[in-house]
Amino acid sequence: MRRATPVLVLTGILTLLMTLLTPAAAHADTAAFAKTQDWGSGYVGNYTVKNTGSTALNGWTVAFELPPGTGVGSYWDAQMARSGSRYTFTNREYNRTVAPGGTVTFGWVSTGPAAPTACRLNGAACDGGGDPGDTTPPTVPGGLRVTATTGTTVTLAWNASTDDSGPVKEYRVYSGTSVVATSATTHAVMAGLAPNTAYAYSVAARDGSGNESAKSAVLAVRTHDGGGGTGTPVAANGKLTVCGTKLCNKNGKAVQLRGMSSHGLQWHADCITGASLDALADDWKADVVRLSMYIQEEGYETDPRLFTDRMHTFIDMVSARGMYVIVDWHMLTPGDPFHNLQRAKTFFSEIAERHGGKANILYEVANEPNNKPGETRVDWPLIKSYHEQIIPVIRAKDPDSVILLGTRAWSSLGVSEGGNESEVVNNPVNASNIMYTFHFYAASHGSAYVETLSRAADRIPVFVTEFGTQNHAGEGANDFTRSQEYLDLMARKKISWVNWNFSDNHRSGAVYESGTCDAANPAWAGTSRLKEAGVWVRDRVRTADDF
């Protein structure tokens, strides 16, 4: 019996050593598949990701295989990438973090009958069964460079990393050992910097399992001297309000904003980049950017989550450059705004909740109400009723930002159907801090439109959220003489304006030549890639502000 004691002691010591030397298991998180509807030739499927650990799960990626004959149609509550038969779903920003014991669910419509196989959650088996998971980091980002610099911002870009388990999750920008920015793309804006000051940055890539690459080589940069001016339009003016018939800044001074509208974000999102917005802010000297999100025509209704997230991203990008941003609910066909009322309520509620605290946001809630044969008659009382239903939705989350209201007959104050401003003047929307929109295209809209705009601006607050120098379709020859007549009027009466459109669409109203936006290194600044209308409007956007 005495000889057994050392053996027991040794056994206990070895057990303790094994416990100490064995790595702690990572989260054994799970992703469970279920069919919520099944019609034989397809189904609605979802995965529920569960955090089984004791700490928050910050980011998740679910990847699986689908055989030939089965694919993914529409999907929601995740972003998707495909490589052959492998589908990879990654969290959206709003469902990125999963609390201990918590779950998130994403789903899709399957175009065939087969269920997913070979599922991986953050590189480990989806059933949480002891798989050590992915431990290989992405490659180091290369080509770190500066694409734009101002007195208070530096825009960085780099070449994409690759990872053995799928798309790179995010990039981290470092200043020394501190993370100063994260980005899901290959660019980032460093804002809030001091003028004429040196900074140094590096960047690393992270995958969905949390593996991080080594940092890139350090890049030294210096901000501009700032020139002693008033800074960005938002820094100079702050939160805008409507005072009487004018748009006023934080000091109560009437101001005029000038800027550009995107084309439809479903077609020309590639024209809205960090570099293109840098050009708008620094070369064009724009005060405001209108982000035009079509509802139909392959737009919001096809994937509300995708387009809402796209709007979130672009709002943040414009905001980082100190410009005002108009969130344009670009309803056009059908012309009855009530057709999209519920969609509008859902969209604007989320946008206002996330961005309502910003000083630079304006909401355009109905682009161009209009009448089309066979559709509901769209008169001003109907449009007014729509506005009075959507405004409270925004005000519940954002009590004081300016809301822009579409008017009858393609936002012409009724002129395009024989009316005039009196229908709005005599029956205004029952709300405060609002403005009415007016659109014109100089080659189609002559003196009756000019006179209506002039009269209206003396009686109601008006914002020209869209105009072109061409015909009403945004194409054909430019009428710069009539356009200048409008601009002179708007300058005299402090009417803010936005030109259509900042894209490389083939029509003459798009400011860039076709192919500019998808070029390897687009020439956003200067005039080398601008069409005739682009050169003309850039000169007028660049006119010195009177803030």
Phi, psi and omega in degrees: 000323181295328183284344180284337186298313179300326179296318179295319179297315180298319179299318179295320180295316180298319178298317179297316180298317179298322179296317182289326186274343180279125181299144176294141180291142175287174174312127173269054185293158184233157172226113186255130181270144174210148171262125178263339171215147181213122180241022175090301181270001180183179182197167168259120182243158172212158170244136174251116179271126180241132175273107181266003182270187181255359176234163182297143173267113185257088179101140179213148177224126177245125179235143179204169180256143169233134184284168174306139182097350176229134180213188181249126174269245176284156180211167185207157176062025173196164171258145186237142170228149182231138172225100184065238181267003183258129181247132181238122179249130182237148183304152164278168181297324185284342178238027181295315186263129178242120181291158176307127182082355183272169180224155167225152182230138170232162184211175180201164172260121181275138180265011176204180189271344190285143177276159179294152173227170176053047183285138177229134175247115183050040176086349180254165179301140184291341179274003178071017189274065165072009177288127181295344175081186182281127177237007182263123181283163174293168174290160182287131176299138180247169172066033178300130187207165175262130177253344177195149180218137171233189178291337184231001181223152170227127177259122180255150173219158180205168179276147184293145172272166173239159182217145184288344184255006180132199182297147174295136183288310182197168174243143177247128176263129182249144164242104189068237178260002183263135173281120182251350177195152169234151182211139174273355179245186181260036173205159178203150179252123173269111185248167178073026182273164178272142178297149175051048183229142180275140176223160178223133184227152168223169183220144176229157181251144177235142177259181184293344178267001179089004176286133183243136179288170168294159180284153174290174172298147182286136178248125178267134180224165175218134177286160176291169184283352175087336174068004176072013182277194184271003179085207184285164177304320181289322177297323182286326189249335181066204181293130181270151175222164175264122178239109186067239179256010186244162170265125188238151180270188185296341179265003181082010180271135176292132182231159173241124174266144176226137181187202187232151173255139169293165164276187181302130184290349175279339183251324190233036176296335180291349177272352178253097182229171176302317182290320180292322178289327173300318179296318178300318183286317191260325181265313178282338183060039181288148176265333191213145175235130176259122179262109189264108180252104176297149179265310172265199178055052179071020184259219191312317186297338181284334181197079184306321182294314181300313184287327176294317178295323177297320178295317177306312183299313183291325175301315180296322180293317177295317182298322181297341181258009172074022177255157172285153182228131175257122176270106189261112172279093195273064175286137183213312180225114002289164184276353179276115182297335180293340177302329183244021186301310183296320176299318180297318179298315179297313183295307186291331176298315180290317180298315181293323180296319183278327189243359184299338178279352179285150180277350193248008189262139172230146183247123174253108196266353177201103186304294185216082172302138185201166178257132174231148181305134177084356180257170176304139177294121184255095177254177184297318178303322177294314179298317179301318179298319176301311181302319184286352172264329183274329181301314180299332178296317178290317183295336177295335181247334182221098189283348191220007176281156181287135177246130183256128190247124177293151182241174188293153173062062179062039180053049176250015187059025177091353186298322184293350175236029174085006180263196176201187186294344187298329181296329177276317180302318183275350182214065186287160175292138183275080180196164180247163179057047180236156173224156179257141184266150177223131178240143175212154173231115197300324182286345179250332192246106188265219192298326180299323179287317179300315182293321178297314179299318181297313180294315184299319183296341177275349188237333180221156177287126184234139175231124177275096184272000177198128170208158176221160179270001183253203177279180188295345176268003181072029181217176181088192184290151178274137173250085183286335179294309178296320179301318180292328175299315177298313184295323177296318178299314183292328176292317181297322187257010178056047176264119179289151181214155178225133182266143175258115014201157184268080180203182176246029175305155185289342182287158185292341179285344175282133190284334183259151176294149180304140179091354182294314190291333180256015175289159182299315179223082185301142176271082183288320184276164181074197187239005188296332181251008183273143169284176182303315180294325179297316178298317183295311185286327177301317179301325184275331172294324184285351179305140185303137178283155175243076183262000000 
